């Protein structure tokens, strides 16, 4: 069936190449996130989402980031990012500090424990991702796959509306 032809039945819908490929992408991503996330929780005591925030803050460096920037990076609502940062602060991974550029603003930054946890979790995560993902593709396929994901990620990021 060409891309211009319509879908005439539920079977054709279920067997549509583009739809099947997207389903595979979601399935692989969900299973990888489950396996890698479970390993982070078991070996480092943090969720995958917390790990992602540690990386965002690690990239930002000092003096830190506004919670709104963290929320945008993770596509979280204001309430969602507040609850997450509250949990991370209670665990000693992050701290809130005054924003030197805005005396009314507050920034979130890594604590020394957050820094150590990011390093340890990355060691664990890399090992699991190598085993579960990278080692499953031949080297030349891996490079192309990584490049294609980068292109798709940037393109799709532009389409996501800003959450409040």
C-alpha positions in Angstrom: 0.0 0.0 0.0 1.4 3.4 -0.9 1.4 6.4 1.5 -1.3 8.0 -0.6 -3.8 5.1 -0.3 -6.4 5.2 2.5 -6.8 2.7 5.2 -9.7 0.5 4.4 -9.8 -1.9 7.4 -8.7 -2.5 10.9 -6.2 -5.0 9.7 -4.7 -2.5 7.3 -4.5 0.0 10.1 -2.8 -2.5 12.4 -0.3 -3.4 9.7 0.5 0.1 8.4 4.3 0.3 8.3 4.6 3.8 9.7 2.3 3.0 12.6 4.0 -0.3 13.3 7.4 1.4 13.3 6.2 4.0 15.8 4.8 1.3 18.0 8.1 -0.5 18.0 9.9 2.7 18.9 7.5 3.3 21.8 7.8 -0.3 22.9 11.6 -0.4 22.9 11.7 3.0 24.7 9.3 1.9 27.3 11.1 -1.4 28.0 14.5 0.3 28.0 13.3 2.9 30.4 11.8 0.3 32.7 14.9 -1.8 32.7 17.4 1.1 33.0 15.2 2.9 35.5 14.8 -0.1 37.7 18.6 -0.5 37.7 19.0 3.1 38.8 16.5 2.7 41.6 18.1 -0.6 42.8 21.7 0.4 42.5 21.6 4.2 43.2 18.3 4.8 45.0 17.0 7.4 42.5 14.3 7.3 39.8 15.1 7.7 36.1 13.4 11.1 36.2 15.6 12.2 39.1 18.6 11.1 37.2 17.6 13.2 34.2 17.2 16.2 36.5 20.7 15.6 37.9 22.1 15.6 34.4 20.2 18.8 33.5 21.6 20.5 36.5 25.1 19.1 35.9 25.0 20.6 32.4 23.8 24.0 33.8 26.5 24.3 36.4 26.5 27.2 38.8 24.5 29.1 39.8 21.8 26.5 38.9 18.5 26.6 37.0 15.1 28.0 37.6 12.5 25.4 38.2 10.6 26.5 35.1 13.7 25.7 33.0 13.8 22.2 34.5 10.1 21.7 33.9 10.5 22.7 30.2 13.5 20.4 29.8 11.5 17.4 31.2 8.0 18.5 29.9 6.7 18.8 33.4 4.0 21.1 34.7 4.9 23.7 37.4 3.3 21.5 40.1 5.1 18.4 38.8 8.5 20.0 38.9 7.9 21.5 42.3 7.0 18.1 43.8 10.0 16.4 42.1 12.5 19.1 43.3 10.9 18.8 46.8 11.6 15.1 46.9 15.2 15.6 45.5 15.8 18.3 48.1 14.6 16.1 50.9 17.0 13.4 49.7 19.9 15.9 49.8 20.5 15.8 46.0 19.6 19.4 45.2 19.2 22.7 47.0 17.4 25.9 46.3 19.4 29.1 46.2 18.8 32.8 45.6 19.1 33.8 41.9 22.0 36.4 41.7 20.4 37.9 38.6 16.9 38.2 40.1 16.5 38.9 43.8 13.0 37.5 43.8 14.0 34.3 41.9 15.2 31.0 43.2 17.5 28.5 41.4 18.0 24.8 41.9 21.5 23.4 42.0 23.3 20.2 42.8 24.6 19.5 46.2 27.9 17.6 46.7 25.8 14.4 47.2 23.8 15.2 44.0 27.1 15.6 42.2 28.4 12.2 43.5 25.1 10.6 42.7 25.1 11.8 39.2 28.5 10.4 38.6 27.7 7.0 40.2 24.3 6.8 38.4 26.0 7.5 35.1 28.5 4.7 35.6 25.6 2.3 36.3 23.4 3.7 33.5 26.2 3.6 30.9 26.8 -0.1 31.6 23.2 -0.9 31.3 22.7 1.1 28.2 25.7 -0.5 26.6 24.4 -4.0 27.4 20.7 -3.3 26.6 21.0 -0.9 23.6 24.4 -0.1 22.1 25.9 -3.6 22.0 22.8 -4.9 20.2 23.5 -2.9 17.0 26.6 -3.1 14.8 28.9 -0.1 15.2 28.1 1.5 11.9 24.4 1.1 12.6 24.8 2.6 16.1 26.4 5.8 14.8 23.6 6.3 12.2 20.9 5.4 14.8 22.4 8.0 17.3 22.6 10.7 14.6 19.0 10.0 13.4 17.7 10.2 17.0 19.4 13.5 17.5 17.7 14.9 14.4 14.3 13.6 15.4 14.7 14.8 19.0 15.5 18.4 17.9 12.7 18.4 15.3 10.0 17.1 17.7 11.2 19.3 20.6 10.1 22.3 18.6 6.6 20.9 18.4 6.0 20.4 22.1 3.8 23.2 23.6 5.1 24.9 26.8 3.4 23.5 29.9 2.2 25.7 32.7 
